[in-house]
Amino acid sequence: MAALVAAIDDAAAIGPERRGRLDEETLRSVLRYASAAAAITCSRAGANPPTRTEVARLL
């Protein structure tokens, strides 16, 4: 969930002025990032989320 929120924030797609403006390309990118972070997290023991660098390497 944190990766999802971080990716939405990085895409500047959060806030009242952006409401309803999350286009399909941005949404796909955000979901791809969050999925990559989740995949890395699930491959580890315990609650050990990846760094941005690790997610970037996977993508």
Predicted model as a PDB file, atoms N, CA, C, CB and O in Angstrom, pLDDT in the B-factor column:
MODEL        1                                                                  
ATOM      1  N   MET A   1       0.831  -1.182   0.000  1.00 90.00           N  
ATOM      2  CA  MET A   1       0.000   0.000   0.000  1.00 90.00           C  
ATOM      3  C   MET A   1       0.877   1.247   0.000  1.00 90.00           C  
ATOM      4  CB  MET A   1      -0.946  -0.003   1.207  1.00 90.00           C  
ATOM      5  O   MET A   1       0.573   2.227  -0.681  1.00 90.00           O  
ATOM      6  N   ALA A   2       1.958   1.207   0.762  1.00 91.00           N  
ATOM      7  CA  ALA A   2       2.849   2.374   0.796  1.00 91.00           C  
ATOM      8  C   ALA A   2       3.449   2.642  -0.580  1.00 91.00           C  
ATOM      9  CB  ALA A   2       3.971   2.166   1.827  1.00 91.00           C  
ATOM     10  O   ALA A   2       3.587   3.797  -0.982  1.00 91.00           O  
ATOM     11  N   ALA A   3       3.804   1.588  -1.299  1.00 93.00           N  
ATOM     12  CA  ALA A   3       4.368   1.760  -2.640  1.00 93.00           C  
ATOM     13  C   ALA A   3       3.326   2.345  -3.592  1.00 93.00           C  
ATOM     14  CB  ALA A   3       4.890   0.416  -3.183  1.00 93.00           C  
ATOM     15  O   ALA A   3       3.659   3.157  -4.455  1.00 93.00           O  
ATOM     16  N   LEU A   4       2.087   1.939  -3.438  1.00 91.00           N  
ATOM     17  CA  LEU A   4       1.012   2.475  -4.269  1.00 91.00           C  
ATOM     18  C   LEU A   4       0.842   3.974  -4.040  1.00 91.00           C  
ATOM     19  CB  LEU A   4      -0.305   1.742  -3.980  1.00 91.00           C  
ATOM     20  O   LEU A   4       0.763   4.751  -4.991  1.00 91.00           O  
ATOM     21  N   VAL A   5       0.788   4.368  -2.782  1.00 90.00           N  
ATOM     22  CA  VAL A   5       0.629   5.790  -2.445  1.00 90.00           C  
ATOM     23  C   VAL A   5       1.859   6.573  -2.903  1.00 90.00           C  
ATOM     24  CB  VAL A   5       0.406   5.975  -0.913  1.00 90.00           C  
ATOM     25  O   VAL A   5       1.726   7.676  -3.433  1.00 90.00           O  
ATOM     26  N   ALA A   6       3.047   6.016  -2.704  1.00 91.00           N  
ATOM     27  CA  ALA A   6       4.270   6.699  -3.133  1.00 91.00           C  
ATOM     28  C   ALA A   6       4.297   6.895  -4.645  1.00 91.00           C  
ATOM     29  CB  ALA A   6       5.502   5.909  -2.688  1.00 91.00           C  
ATOM     30  O   ALA A   6       4.685   7.961  -5.124  1.00 91.00           O  
ATOM     31  N   ALA A   7       3.892   5.883  -5.395  1.00 92.00           N  
ATOM     32  CA  ALA A   7       3.885   5.994  -6.853  1.00 92.00           C  
ATOM     33  C   ALA A   7       2.849   7.014  -7.332  1.00 92.00           C  
ATOM     34  CB  ALA A   7       3.605   4.627  -7.485  1.00 92.00           C  
ATOM     35  O   ALA A   7       3.104   7.758  -8.278  1.00 92.00           O  
ATOM     36  N   ILE A   8       1.706   7.049  -6.694  1.00 87.00           N  
ATOM     37  CA  ILE A   8       0.690   8.052  -7.050  1.00 87.00           C  
ATOM     38  C   ILE A   8       1.221   9.452  -6.760  1.00 87.00           C  
ATOM     39  CB  ILE A   8      -0.634   7.802  -6.270  1.00 87.00           C  
ATOM     40  O   ILE A   8       1.034  10.368  -7.561  1.00 87.00           O  
ATOM     41  N   ASP A   9       1.880   9.618  -5.621  1.00 86.00           N  
ATOM     42  CA  ASP A   9       2.466  10.919  -5.278  1.00 86.00           C  
ATOM     43  C   ASP A   9       3.572  11.286  -6.257  1.00 86.00           C  
ATOM     44  CB  ASP A   9       3.016  10.903  -3.841  1.00 86.00           C  
ATOM     45  O   ASP A   9       3.641  12.432  -6.702  1.00 86.00           O  
ATOM     46  N   ASP A  10       4.434  10.343  -6.598  1.00 87.00           N  
ATOM     47  CA  ASP A  10       5.519  10.604  -7.561  1.00 87.00           C  
ATOM     48  C   ASP A  10       4.966  11.035  -8.913  1.00 87.00           C  
ATOM     49  CB  ASP A  10       6.396   9.354  -7.733  1.00 87.00           C  
ATOM     50  O   ASP A  10       5.576  11.855  -9.600  1.00 87.00           O  
ATOM     51  N   ALA A  11       3.819  10.489  -9.297  1.00 85.00           N  
ATOM     52  CA  ALA A  11       3.183  10.834 -10.574  1.00 85.00           C  
ATOM     53  C   ALA A  11       2.407  12.140 -10.480  1.00 85.00           C  
ATOM     54  CB  ALA A  11       2.250   9.711 -11.023  1.00 85.00           C  
ATOM     55  O   ALA A  11       1.763  12.550 -11.445  1.00 85.00           O  
ATOM     56  N   ALA A  12       2.464  12.793  -9.329  1.00 79.00           N  
ATOM     57  CA  ALA A  12       1.720  14.045  -9.089  1.00 79.00           C  
ATOM     58  C   ALA A  12       0.243  13.851  -9.411  1.00 79.00           C  
ATOM     59  CB  ALA A  12       2.305  15.207  -9.940  1.00 79.00           C  
ATOM     60  O   ALA A  12      -0.405  14.730  -9.980  1.00 79.00           O  
ATOM     61  N   ALA A  13      -0.273  12.690  -9.039  1.00 76.00           N  
ATOM     62  CA  ALA A  13      -1.670  12.356  -9.330  1.00 76.00           C  
ATOM     63  C   ALA A  13      -2.494  12.307  -8.055  1.00 76.00           C  
ATOM     64  CB  ALA A  13      -1.761  11.016 -10.063  1.00 76.00           C  
ATOM     65  O   ALA A  13      -3.488  11.584  -7.976  1.00 76.00           O  
ATOM     66  N   ILE A  14      -2.081  13.072  -7.065  1.00 76.00           N  
ATOM     67  CA  ILE A  14      -2.776  13.055  -5.797  1.00 76.00           C  
ATOM     68  C   ILE A  14      -3.113  14.500  -5.410  1.00 76.00           C  
ATOM     69  CB  ILE A  14      -1.917  12.356  -4.697  1.00 76.00           C  
ATOM     70  O   ILE A  14      -2.363  15.426  -5.720  1.00 76.00           O  
ATOM     71  N   GLY A  15      -4.216  14.673  -4.749  1.00 75.00           N  
ATOM     72  CA  GLY A  15      -4.622  15.997  -4.295  1.00 75.00           C  
ATOM     73  C   GLY A  15      -5.916  16.438  -4.946  1.00 75.00           C  
ATOM     74  O   GLY A  15      -6.316  15.882  -5.969  1.00 75.00           O  
ATOM     75  N   PRO A  16      -6.571  17.422  -4.374  1.00 78.00           N  
ATOM     76  CA  PRO A  16      -7.883  17.838  -4.859  1.00 78.00           C  
ATOM     77  C   PRO A  16      -7.865  18.382  -6.289  1.00 78.00           C  
ATOM     78  CB  PRO A  16      -8.444  18.879  -3.942  1.00 78.00           C  
ATOM     79  O   PRO A  16      -8.839  18.220  -7.024  1.00 78.00           O  
ATOM     80  N   GLU A  17      -6.773  19.019  -6.681  1.00 76.00           N  
ATOM     81  CA  GLU A  17      -6.708  19.562  -8.040  1.00 76.00           C  
ATOM     82  C   GLU A  17      -6.548  18.486  -9.100  1.00 76.00           C  
ATOM     83  CB  GLU A  17      -5.569  20.539  -8.147  1.00 76.00           C  
ATOM     84  O   GLU A  17      -6.773  18.749 -10.282  1.00 76.00           O  
ATOM     85  N   ARG A  18      -6.163  17.276  -8.699  1.00 73.00           N  
ATOM     86  CA  ARG A  18      -5.967  16.161  -9.633  1.00 73.00           C  
ATOM     87  C   ARG A  18      -7.115  15.160  -9.605  1.00 73.00           C  
ATOM     88  CB  ARG A  18      -4.672  15.447  -9.319  1.00 73.00           C  
ATOM     89  O   ARG A  18      -7.079  14.168 -10.332  1.00 73.00           O  
ATOM     90  N   ARG A  19      -8.120  15.396  -8.792  1.00 68.00           N  
ATOM     91  CA  ARG A  19      -9.229  14.448  -8.645  1.00 68.00           C  
ATOM     92  C   ARG A  19      -9.814  14.080 -10.010  1.00 68.00           C  
ATOM     93  CB  ARG A  19     -10.328  15.041  -7.737  1.00 68.00           C  
ATOM     94  O   ARG A  19     -10.185  14.951 -10.798  1.00 68.00           O  
ATOM     95  N   GLY A  20      -9.889  12.784 -10.272  1.00 66.00           N  
ATOM     96  CA  GLY A  20     -10.473  12.287 -11.514  1.00 66.00           C  
ATOM     97  C   GLY A  20      -9.570  12.412 -12.724  1.00 66.00           C  
ATOM     98  O   GLY A  20     -10.032  12.229 -13.851  1.00 66.00           O  
ATOM     99  N   ARG A  21      -8.297  12.719 -12.527  1.00 71.00           N  
ATOM    100  CA  ARG A  21      -7.396  12.934 -13.654  1.00 71.00           C  
ATOM    101  C   ARG A  21      -6.306  11.879 -13.766  1.00 71.00           C  
ATOM    102  CB  ARG A  21      -6.768  14.284 -13.543  1.00 71.00           C  
ATOM    103  O   ARG A  21      -5.286  12.124 -14.411  1.00 71.00           O  
ATOM    104  N   LEU A  22      -6.484  10.756 -13.180  1.00 77.00           N  
ATOM    105  CA  LEU A  22      -5.490   9.689 -13.254  1.00 77.00           C  
ATOM    106  C   LEU A  22      -5.728   8.946 -14.563  1.00 77.00           C  
ATOM    107  CB  LEU A  22      -5.578   8.717 -12.011  1.00 77.00           C  
ATOM    108  O   LEU A  22      -6.590   8.072 -14.646  1.00 77.00           O  
ATOM    109  N   ASP A  23      -4.948   9.307 -15.588  1.00 84.00           N  
ATOM    110  CA  ASP A  23      -5.153   8.704 -16.906  1.00 84.00           C  
ATOM    111  C   ASP A  23      -4.681   7.252 -16.920  1.00 84.00           C  
ATOM    112  CB  ASP A  23      -4.413   9.510 -17.987  1.00 84.00           C  
ATOM    113  O   ASP A  23      -3.991   6.798 -16.007  1.00 84.00           O  
ATOM    114  N   GLU A  24      -5.062   6.548 -17.958  1.00 88.00           N  
ATOM    115  CA  GLU A  24      -4.791   5.105 -18.030  1.00 88.00           C  
ATOM    116  C   GLU A  24      -3.294   4.795 -18.009  1.00 88.00           C  
ATOM    117  CB  GLU A  24      -5.415   4.520 -19.291  1.00 88.00           C  
ATOM    118  O   GLU A  24      -2.878   3.847 -17.343  1.00 88.00           O  
ATOM    119  N   GLU A  25      -2.494   5.557 -18.709  1.00 90.00           N  
ATOM    120  CA  GLU A  25      -1.052   5.304 -18.747  1.00 90.00           C  
ATOM    121  C   GLU A  25      -0.428   5.485 -17.364  1.00 90.00           C  
ATOM    122  CB  GLU A  25      -0.371   6.239 -19.761  1.00 90.00           C  
ATOM    123  O   GLU A  25       0.393   4.672 -16.940  1.00 90.00           O  
ATOM    124  N   THR A  26      -0.814   6.544 -16.668  1.00 87.00           N  
ATOM    125  CA  THR A  26      -0.302   6.785 -15.322  1.00 87.00           C  
ATOM    126  C   THR A  26      -0.766   5.698 -14.368  1.00 87.00           C  
ATOM    127  CB  THR A  26      -0.747   8.158 -14.813  1.00 87.00           C  
ATOM    128  O   THR A  26       0.010   5.217 -13.542  1.00 87.00           O  
ATOM    129  N   LEU A  27      -2.022   5.311 -14.479  1.00 89.00           N  
ATOM    130  CA  LEU A  27      -2.548   4.253 -13.626  1.00 89.00           C  
ATOM    131  C   LEU A  27      -1.787   2.954 -13.830  1.00 89.00           C  
ATOM    132  CB  LEU A  27      -4.030   4.039 -13.898  1.00 89.00           C  
ATOM    133  O   LEU A  27      -1.455   2.274 -12.859  1.00 89.00           O  
ATOM    134  N   ARG A  28      -1.508   2.602 -15.065  1.00 94.00           N  
ATOM    135  CA  ARG A  28      -0.738   1.381 -15.345  1.00 94.00           C  
ATOM    136  C   ARG A  28       0.659   1.452 -14.738  1.00 94.00           C  
ATOM    137  CB  ARG A  28      -0.636   1.149 -16.859  1.00 94.00           C  
ATOM    138  O   ARG A  28       1.147   0.478 -14.165  1.00 94.00           O  
ATOM    139  N   SER A  29       1.289   2.602 -14.866  1.00 93.00           N  
ATOM    140  CA  SER A  29       2.625   2.789 -14.310  1.00 93.00           C  
ATOM    141  C   SER A  29       2.620   2.670 -12.785  1.00 93.00           C  
ATOM    142  CB  SER A  29       3.181   4.148 -14.728  1.00 93.00           C  
ATOM    143  O   SER A  29       3.486   2.020 -12.202  1.00 93.00           O  
ATOM    144  N   VAL A  30       1.644   3.299 -12.156  1.00 93.00           N  
ATOM    145  CA  VAL A  30       1.509   3.254 -10.699  1.00 93.00           C  
ATOM    146  C   VAL A  30       1.276   1.819 -10.229  1.00 93.00           C  
ATOM    147  CB  VAL A  30       0.351   4.166 -10.232  1.00 93.00           C  
ATOM    148  O   VAL A  30       1.902   1.370  -9.269  1.00 93.00           O  
ATOM    149  N   LEU A  31       0.389   1.108 -10.896  1.00 95.00           N  
ATOM    150  CA  LEU A  31       0.087  -0.264 -10.506  1.00 95.00           C  
ATOM    151  C   LEU A  31       1.262  -1.199 -10.766  1.00 95.00           C  
ATOM    152  CB  LEU A  31      -1.140  -0.759 -11.247  1.00 95.00           C  
ATOM    153  O   LEU A  31       1.483  -2.137 -10.000  1.00 95.00           O  
ATOM    154  N   ARG A  32       2.014  -0.958 -11.830  1.00 96.00           N  
ATOM    155  CA  ARG A  32       3.198  -1.762 -12.120  1.00 96.00           C  
ATOM    156  C   ARG A  32       4.234  -1.580 -11.004  1.00 96.00           C  
ATOM    157  CB  ARG A  32       3.803  -1.372 -13.498  1.00 96.00           C  
ATOM    158  O   ARG A  32       4.839  -2.549 -10.547  1.00 96.00           O  
ATOM    159  N   TYR A  33       4.429  -0.342 -10.574  1.00 95.00           N  
ATOM    160  CA  TYR A  33       5.378  -0.057  -9.491  1.00 95.00           C  
ATOM    161  C   TYR A  33       4.951  -0.744  -8.197  1.00 95.00           C  
ATOM    162  CB  TYR A  33       5.500   1.462  -9.267  1.00 95.00           C  
ATOM    163  O   TYR A  33       5.760  -1.395  -7.537  1.00 95.00           O  
ATOM    164  N   ALA A  34       3.682  -0.597  -7.841  1.00 96.00           N  
ATOM    165  CA  ALA A  34       3.173  -1.197  -6.608  1.00 96.00           C  
ATOM    166  C   ALA A  34       3.261  -2.728  -6.667  1.00 96.00           C  
ATOM    167  CB  ALA A  34       1.715  -0.757  -6.362  1.00 96.00           C  
ATOM    168  O   ALA A  34       3.577  -3.368  -5.664  1.00 96.00           O  
ATOM    169  N   SER A  35       2.987  -3.306  -7.818  1.00 97.00           N  
ATOM    170  CA  SER A  35       3.074  -4.762  -7.972  1.00 97.00           C  
ATOM    171  C   SER A  35       4.509  -5.248  -7.826  1.00 97.00           C  
ATOM    172  CB  SER A  35       2.515  -5.190  -9.332  1.00 97.00           C  
ATOM    173  O   SER A  35       4.755  -6.289  -7.217  1.00 97.00           O  
ATOM    174  N   ALA A  36       5.446  -4.506  -8.377  1.00 97.00           N  
ATOM    175  CA  ALA A  36       6.857  -4.877  -8.249  1.00 97.00           C  
ATOM    176  C   ALA A  36       7.292  -4.819  -6.784  1.00 97.00           C  
ATOM    177  CB  ALA A  36       7.745  -3.948  -9.110  1.00 97.00           C  
ATOM    178  O   ALA A  36       7.988  -5.710  -6.299  1.00 97.00           O  
ATOM    179  N   ALA A  37       6.878  -3.772  -6.094  1.00 96.00           N  
ATOM    180  CA  ALA A  37       7.220  -3.660  -4.666  1.00 96.00           C  
ATOM    181  C   ALA A  37       6.609  -4.813  -3.876  1.00 96.00           C  
ATOM    182  CB  ALA A  37       6.733  -2.307  -4.091  1.00 96.00           C  
ATOM    183  O   ALA A  37       7.256  -5.374  -2.993  1.00 96.00           O  
ATOM    184  N   ALA A  38       5.375  -5.163  -4.190  1.00 95.00           N  
ATOM    185  CA  ALA A  38       4.711  -6.267  -3.495  1.00 95.00           C  
ATOM    186  C   ALA A  38       5.414  -7.592  -3.772  1.00 95.00           C  
ATOM    187  CB  ALA A  38       3.238  -6.356  -3.916  1.00 95.00           C  
ATOM    188  O   ALA A  38       5.568  -8.417  -2.872  1.00 95.00           O  
ATOM    189  N   ALA A  39       5.841  -7.796  -5.015  1.00 95.00           N  
ATOM    190  CA  ALA A  39       6.533  -9.036  -5.367  1.00 95.00           C  
ATOM    191  C   ALA A  39       7.832  -9.181  -4.582  1.00 95.00           C  
ATOM    192  CB  ALA A  39       6.821  -9.079  -6.871  1.00 95.00           C  
ATOM    193  O   ALA A  39       8.157 -10.262  -4.093  1.00 95.00           O  
ATOM    194  N   ILE A  40       8.564  -8.087  -4.470  1.00 96.00           N  
ATOM    195  CA  ILE A  40       9.812  -8.136  -3.705  1.00 96.00           C  
ATOM    196  C   ILE A  40       9.517  -8.405  -2.233  1.00 96.00           C  
ATOM    197  CB  ILE A  40      10.604  -6.816  -3.862  1.00 96.00           C  
ATOM    198  O   ILE A  40      10.174  -9.235  -1.606  1.00 96.00           O  
ATOM    199  N   THR A  41       8.534  -7.708  -1.688  1.00 95.00           N  
ATOM    200  CA  THR A  41       8.188  -7.882  -0.270  1.00 95.00           C  
ATOM    201  C   THR A  41       7.785  -9.322   0.026  1.00 95.00           C  
ATOM    202  CB  THR A  41       7.049  -6.929   0.125  1.00 95.00           C  
ATOM    203  O   THR A  41       8.183  -9.879   1.049  1.00 95.00           O  
ATOM    204  N   CYS A  42       7.002  -9.924  -0.855  1.00 94.00           N  
ATOM    205  CA  CYS A  42       6.525 -11.294  -0.636  1.00 94.00           C  
ATOM    206  C   CYS A  42       7.634 -12.327  -0.756  1.00 94.00           C  
ATOM    207  CB  CYS A  42       5.425 -11.622  -1.619  1.00 94.00           C  
ATOM    208  O   CYS A  42       7.480 -13.457  -0.295  1.00 94.00           O  
ATOM    209  N   SER A  43       8.744 -11.954  -1.367  1.00 94.00           N  
ATOM    210  CA  SER A  43       9.854 -12.897  -1.520  1.00 94.00           C  
ATOM    211  C   SER A  43      10.771 -12.907  -0.294  1.00 94.00           C  
ATOM    212  CB  SER A  43      10.663 -12.551  -2.766  1.00 94.00           C  
ATOM    213  O   SER A  43      11.739 -13.667  -0.244  1.00 94.00           O  
ATOM    214  N   ARG A  44      10.465 -12.069   0.686  1.00 93.00           N  
ATOM    215  CA  ARG A  44      11.319 -11.936   1.870  1.00 93.00           C  
ATOM    216  C   ARG A  44      10.593 -12.402   3.119  1.00 93.00           C  
ATOM    217  CB  ARG A  44      11.779 -10.486   2.043  1.00 93.00           C  
ATOM    218  O   ARG A  44       9.364 -12.430   3.180  1.00 93.00           O  
ATOM    219  N   ALA A  45      11.376 -12.760   4.092  1.00 92.00           N  
ATOM    220  CA  ALA A  45      10.802 -13.122   5.387  1.00 92.00           C  
ATOM    221  C   ALA A  45      10.481 -11.852   6.170  1.00 92.00           C  
ATOM    222  CB  ALA A  45      11.772 -14.035   6.193  1.00 92.00           C  
ATOM    223  O   ALA A  45      11.252 -10.892   6.151  1.00 92.00           O  
ATOM    224  N   GLY A  46       9.355 -11.854   6.847  1.00 88.00           N  
ATOM    225  CA  GLY A  46       8.979 -10.713   7.681  1.00 88.00           C  
ATOM    226  C   GLY A  46       8.513  -9.516   6.869  1.00 88.00           C  
ATOM    227  O   GLY A  46       8.357  -9.589   5.650  1.00 88.00           O  
ATOM    228  N   ALA A  47       8.298  -8.435   7.563  1.00 84.00           N  
ATOM    229  CA  ALA A  47       7.854  -7.197   6.917  1.00 84.00           C  
ATOM    230  C   ALA A  47       9.088  -6.391   6.534  1.00 84.00           C  
ATOM    231  CB  ALA A  47       6.908  -6.366   7.856  1.00 84.00           C  
ATOM    232  O   ALA A  47       9.585  -5.581   7.316  1.00 84.00           O  
ATOM    233  N   ASN A  48       9.568  -6.624   5.329  1.00 91.00           N  
ATOM    234  CA  ASN A  48      10.807  -6.007   4.875  1.00 91.00           C  
ATOM    235  C   ASN A  48      10.594  -5.457   3.466  1.00 91.00           C  
ATOM    236  CB  ASN A  48      11.988  -7.029   4.905  1.00 91.00           C  
ATOM    237  O   ASN A  48      10.952  -6.106   2.483  1.00 91.00           O  
ATOM    238  N   PRO A  49      10.012  -4.262   3.369  1.00 92.00           N  
ATOM    239  CA  PRO A  49       9.715  -3.711   2.049  1.00 92.00           C  
ATOM    240  C   PRO A  49      10.990  -3.309   1.294  1.00 92.00           C  
ATOM    241  CB  PRO A  49       8.792  -2.504   2.187  1.00 92.00           C  
ATOM    242  O   PRO A  49      12.026  -3.058   1.910  1.00 92.00           O  
ATOM    243  N   PRO A  50      10.909  -3.249  -0.027  1.00 95.00           N  
ATOM    244  CA  PRO A  50      12.077  -2.898  -0.827  1.00 95.00           C  
ATOM    245  C   PRO A  50      12.339  -1.391  -0.833  1.00 95.00           C  
ATOM    246  CB  PRO A  50      11.898  -3.396  -2.251  1.00 95.00           C  
ATOM    247  O   PRO A  50      11.477  -0.582  -0.489  1.00 95.00           O  
ATOM    248  N   THR A  51      13.542  -1.057  -1.231  1.00 94.00           N  
ATOM    249  CA  THR A  51      13.879   0.346  -1.450  1.00 94.00           C  
ATOM    250  C   THR A  51      13.428   0.733  -2.859  1.00 94.00           C  
ATOM    251  CB  THR A  51      15.417   0.598  -1.258  1.00 94.00           C  
ATOM    252  O   THR A  51      13.099  -0.133  -3.670  1.00 94.00           O  
ATOM    253  N   ARG A  52      13.414   2.010  -3.141  1.00 94.00           N  
ATOM    254  CA  ARG A  52      13.068   2.471  -4.490  1.00 94.00           C  
ATOM    255  C   ARG A  52      14.058   1.912  -5.526  1.00 94.00           C  
ATOM    256  CB  ARG A  52      13.054   4.023  -4.543  1.00 94.00           C  
ATOM    257  O   ARG A  52      13.672   1.589  -6.650  1.00 94.00           O  
ATOM    258  N   THR A  53      15.313   1.803  -5.141  1.00 95.00           N  
ATOM    259  CA  THR A  53      16.334   1.278  -6.051  1.00 95.00           C  
ATOM    260  C   THR A  53      16.051  -0.180  -6.397  1.00 95.00           C  
ATOM    261  CB  THR A  53      17.735   1.411  -5.428  1.00 95.00           C  
ATOM    262  O   THR A  53      16.201  -0.583  -7.550  1.00 95.00           O  
ATOM    263  N   GLU A  54      15.648  -0.966  -5.419  1.00 96.00           N  
ATOM    264  CA  GLU A  54      15.335  -2.375  -5.678  1.00 96.00           C  
ATOM    265  C   GLU A  54      14.129  -2.515  -6.605  1.00 96.00           C  
ATOM    266  CB  GLU A  54      15.069  -3.113  -4.360  1.00 96.00           C  
ATOM    267  O   GLU A  54      14.118  -3.375  -7.486  1.00 96.00           O  
ATOM    268  N   VAL A  55      13.133  -1.687  -6.412  1.00 96.00           N  
ATOM    269  CA  VAL A  55      11.952  -1.738  -7.298  1.00 96.00           C  
ATOM    270  C   VAL A  55      12.358  -1.322  -8.708  1.00 96.00           C  
ATOM    271  CB  VAL A  55      10.805  -0.813  -6.765  1.00 96.00           C  
ATOM    272  O   VAL A  55      11.953  -1.955  -9.682  1.00 96.00           O  
ATOM    273  N   ALA A  56      13.146  -0.275  -8.821  1.00 95.00           N  
ATOM    274  CA  ALA A  56      13.604   0.190 -10.135  1.00 95.00           C  
ATOM    275  C   ALA A  56      14.394  -0.894 -10.864  1.00 95.00           C  
ATOM    276  CB  ALA A  56      14.465   1.450  -9.984  1.00 95.00           C  
ATOM    277  O   ALA A  56      14.244  -1.073 -12.073  1.00 95.00           O  
ATOM    278  N   ARG A  57      15.233  -1.613 -10.125  1.00 96.00           N  
ATOM    279  CA  ARG A  57      15.994  -2.716 -10.726  1.00 96.00           C  
ATOM    280  C   ARG A  57      15.078  -3.810 -11.260  1.00 96.00           C  
ATOM    281  CB  ARG A  57      16.959  -3.309  -9.705  1.00 96.00           C  
ATOM    282  O   ARG A  57      15.334  -4.372 -12.325  1.00 96.00           O  
ATOM    283  N   LEU A  58      14.018  -4.110 -10.528  1.00 95.00           N  
ATOM    284  CA  LEU A  58      13.082  -5.155 -10.961  1.00 95.00           C  
ATOM    285  C   LEU A  58      12.309  -4.720 -12.196  1.00 95.00           C  
ATOM    286  CB  LEU A  58      12.107  -5.504  -9.831  1.00 95.00           C  
ATOM    287  O   LEU A  58      12.036  -5.527 -13.084  1.00 95.00           O  
ATOM    288  N   LEU A  59      11.963  -3.459 -12.246  1.00 94.00           N  
ATOM    289  CA  LEU A  59      11.193  -2.971 -13.382  1.00 94.00           C  
ATOM    290  C   LEU A  59      12.081  -2.847 -14.610  1.00 94.00           C  
ATOM    291  CB  LEU A  59      10.544  -1.622 -13.055  1.00 94.00           C  
ATOM    292  O   LEU A  59      11.609  -2.448 -15.675  1.00 94.00           O  
TER     293      LEU A  59                                                      
ENDMDL                                                                          
END                                                                             
